[in-house]
Amino acid sequence: MFTGIVQAIGAVERAEVQKLWLWVDPRSWPDPIQLGESIAVQGCCLTVTGLGEALSFDLSEETLHRTTLGALSKNMTVNLERSVRAQDRLGGHFVLGHVDGVGRLLARQSRNEGEVFRFRGPIEGAKYLVSKGCVAIDGVSLTVVEPDGPDFDVWLVPHTLAHTTLGGLRVGDRVNVEFDVLAKYVENLGKGRF
């Protein structure tokens, strides 16, 4: 499980059909990465399958189908977060790293010192979007503002723009979207699924 608070930015060293190698500054985290560890890469939970000059990850067909990871190429940057530990702060919201689908940036507009981004998420997830609710975009925990069907706004403060890959997004870019898992559980409970 993750919190949606990006801890580091990595760079793609190499990408193949079902394999990804990322370079990460070893100073990004106080303790070394372990083989088998879970790391959220652009919001997608991946298992470290190799250590060395670059971390390596295997990509399943499901991952390639539901995320933007298959479109990564050398030198592209990615948001990274290690899985949460029991003693860690939960600064964002519960993010599982199970991406629901791909969305698209529709617009971005400067407001005071931040920016408002408008995204279109997967249509089947629109029911999970509520004003002041949570959504993860490329692994970044954000608060939903003004949902309108599959379209929704989020307000990004300067820190988020500077310390995640979201600041580099252009209108039309594709993003990984994970809807709030608590909303999904509430829906299942309402349907009598336990």
C-alpha positions as CSV (number, residue, x, y, z in Angstrom):
1,M,0.0,0.0,0.0
2,F,1.1,3.6,-0.7
3,T,0.0,7.1,0.3
4,G,0.3,9.0,-3.0
5,I,3.1,11.2,-1.7
6,V,5.9,10.9,-4.2
7,Q,9.3,10.2,-2.6
8,A,11.6,10.4,-5.7
9,I,11.7,10.9,-9.4
10,G,13.3,8.1,-11.4
11,A,14.5,8.1,-15.0
12,V,13.9,5.3,-17.5
13,E,17.2,3.6,-18.3
14,R,15.7,1.1,-20.7
15,A,12.3,-0.2,-21.6
16,E,11.3,-3.4,-23.4
17,V,7.9,-5.0,-24.0
18,Q,7.5,-6.5,-20.6
19,K,10.6,-5.2,-18.7
20,L,11.5,-1.8,-17.3
21,W,14.8,-0.5,-16.0
22,L,14.8,2.7,-13.9
23,W,17.7,4.7,-12.6
24,V,17.0,6.2,-9.2
25,D,19.5,8.3,-7.2
26,P,20.4,6.0,-4.2
27,R,20.3,9.1,-1.9
28,S,16.5,9.3,-2.6
29,W,15.8,6.9,0.3
30,P,17.6,6.4,3.6
31,D,17.7,2.6,3.3
32,P,18.6,0.5,0.3
33,I,16.0,-1.0,-2.0
34,Q,15.5,-4.8,-1.6
35,L,14.9,-7.4,-4.2
36,G,11.1,-8.2,-4.2
37,E,10.2,-4.9,-2.7
38,S,7.0,-3.1,-4.0
39,I,7.5,0.3,-5.5
40,A,4.8,2.5,-7.1
41,V,6.0,3.6,-10.5
42,Q,3.7,6.3,-11.9
43,G,1.2,4.9,-9.4
44,C,1.4,1.3,-10.5
45,C,2.6,-1.2,-7.9
46,L,5.6,-3.1,-9.3
47,T,8.0,-5.6,-7.8
48,V,11.7,-5.0,-7.9
49,T,13.1,-8.0,-9.9
50,G,16.7,-6.8,-10.3
51,L,19.2,-4.6,-8.6
52,G,22.3,-3.0,-10.0
53,E,23.0,0.2,-11.9
54,A,19.2,0.4,-12.4
55,L,16.2,-1.2,-10.7
56,S,14.4,-3.6,-12.9
57,F,10.7,-4.5,-12.9
58,D,8.6,-7.0,-14.9
59,L,5.4,-5.7,-16.5
60,S,2.4,-8.1,-16.9
61,E,0.0,-7.9,-19.8
62,E,-2.6,-6.5,-17.3
63,T,-0.2,-3.7,-16.4
64,L,0.5,-2.9,-20.0
65,H,-3.2,-2.9,-20.8
66,R,-4.4,-0.7,-17.9
67,T,-1.5,1.8,-17.5
68,T,0.8,4.1,-19.5
69,L,3.9,2.1,-18.6
70,G,4.1,0.5,-22.0
71,A,4.6,3.9,-23.5
72,L,7.7,4.7,-21.4
73,S,11.0,5.2,-23.2
74,K,14.6,6.1,-22.3
75,N,15.1,9.2,-20.2
76,M,11.4,9.7,-19.4
77,T,10.8,10.5,-15.8
78,V,8.5,8.7,-13.4
79,N,7.1,9.3,-9.9
80,L,8.3,6.8,-7.4
81,E,7.0,5.8,-3.9
82,R,8.1,2.9,-1.7
83,S,5.4,0.9,0.1
84,V,4.2,2.4,3.4
85,R,5.5,1.0,6.7
86,A,3.4,0.8,9.8
87,Q,5.2,3.7,11.5
88,D,5.0,6.0,8.4
89,R,2.7,9.0,8.1
90,L,-0.3,8.6,5.8
91,G,0.1,12.1,4.2
92,G,-2.1,11.4,1.2
93,H,-4.8,8.7,1.0
94,F,-4.8,4.9,0.7
95,V,-3.3,4.2,-2.7
96,L,-3.0,0.5,-3.7
97,G,-1.0,0.9,-6.9
98,H,-3.8,-1.0,-8.7
99,V,-4.4,1.5,-11.6
100,D,-8.0,1.5,-12.8
101,G,-7.2,2.9,-16.2
102,V,-5.7,5.6,-18.3
103,G,-7.0,9.2,-18.3
104,R,-6.1,12.3,-20.2
105,L,-5.2,15.9,-19.3
106,L,-7.8,18.1,-20.9
107,A,-6.7,21.5,-19.6
108,R,-4.4,23.3,-17.2
109,Q,-4.9,26.9,-15.9
110,S,-2.8,29.0,-13.6
111,R,-4.5,30.2,-10.5
112,N,-2.6,32.3,-8.0
113,E,0.6,30.4,-7.3
114,G,-0.8,27.0,-8.3
115,E,-2.6,25.4,-11.2
116,V,-5.9,23.7,-11.8
117,F,-5.7,20.6,-14.0
118,R,-8.8,19.1,-15.7
119,F,-8.6,15.4,-16.4
120,R,-10.9,12.9,-18.1
121,G,-10.8,9.6,-16.3
122,P,-12.1,6.2,-17.4
123,I,-15.9,6.5,-17.7
124,E,-16.6,3.5,-15.5
125,G,-14.9,5.3,-12.6
126,A,-16.9,8.5,-12.7
127,K,-19.2,7.2,-9.9
128,Y,-16.2,7.2,-7.5
129,L,-15.5,10.9,-8.0
130,V,-16.9,13.2,-5.4
131,S,-16.0,16.8,-4.5
132,K,-13.3,16.8,-1.9
133,G,-12.7,13.1,-2.5
134,C,-9.4,11.5,-3.4
135,V,-7.9,10.3,-6.7
136,A,-4.4,9.2,-7.6
137,I,-2.9,10.6,-10.9
138,D,0.4,9.0,-11.9
139,G,0.7,7.9,-8.2
140,V,0.1,11.4,-6.8
141,S,-2.6,11.8,-4.2
142,L,-4.9,14.6,-5.2
143,T,-8.2,16.1,-4.0
144,V,-11.0,16.1,-6.5
145,V,-12.7,19.5,-7.2
146,E,-15.7,19.9,-9.4
147,P,-16.4,16.4,-10.8
148,D,-18.5,16.3,-13.9
149,G,-19.1,12.8,-15.1
150,P,-15.6,11.3,-16.0
151,D,-14.1,14.9,-16.0
152,F,-12.7,16.4,-12.8
153,D,-10.5,19.2,-11.7
154,V,-7.6,19.0,-9.2
155,W,-5.7,21.9,-7.8
156,L,-1.9,21.5,-7.8
157,V,0.2,23.6,-5.4
158,P,3.7,24.7,-6.5
159,H,5.4,22.0,-4.4
160,T,3.5,19.2,-6.3
161,L,4.2,20.8,-9.6
162,A,8.0,21.0,-8.8
163,H,8.5,17.6,-7.1
164,T,6.4,15.3,-9.3
165,T,6.1,14.6,-13.0
166,L,2.7,16.3,-13.1
167,G,4.3,19.8,-13.6
168,G,5.6,18.6,-17.0
169,L,2.3,17.3,-18.3
170,R,0.9,18.9,-21.5
171,V,-2.7,19.0,-22.6
172,G,-3.5,15.7,-24.2
173,D,-1.0,13.7,-22.2
174,R,-2.2,10.3,-20.9
175,V,-2.0,9.5,-17.1
176,N,-2.6,6.6,-14.8
177,V,-5.8,7.0,-12.7
178,E,-6.6,5.1,-9.5
179,F,-9.9,5.9,-7.9
180,D,-10.4,5.9,-4.2
181,V,-10.5,2.3,-2.9
182,L,-12.8,3.3,0.0
183,A,-15.4,4.4,-2.5
184,K,-15.1,1.0,-4.2
185,Y,-15.6,-0.9,-0.9
186,V,-18.6,1.2,0.0
187,E,-20.1,0.4,-3.4
188,N,-19.5,-3.4,-2.9
189,L,-21.0,-3.2,0.6
190,G,-24.1,-1.5,-0.8
191,K,-24.5,-4.4,-3.3
192,G,-24.3,-6.9,-0.5
193,R,-20.8,-8.2,-1.5
194,F,-18.7,-8.9,1.5
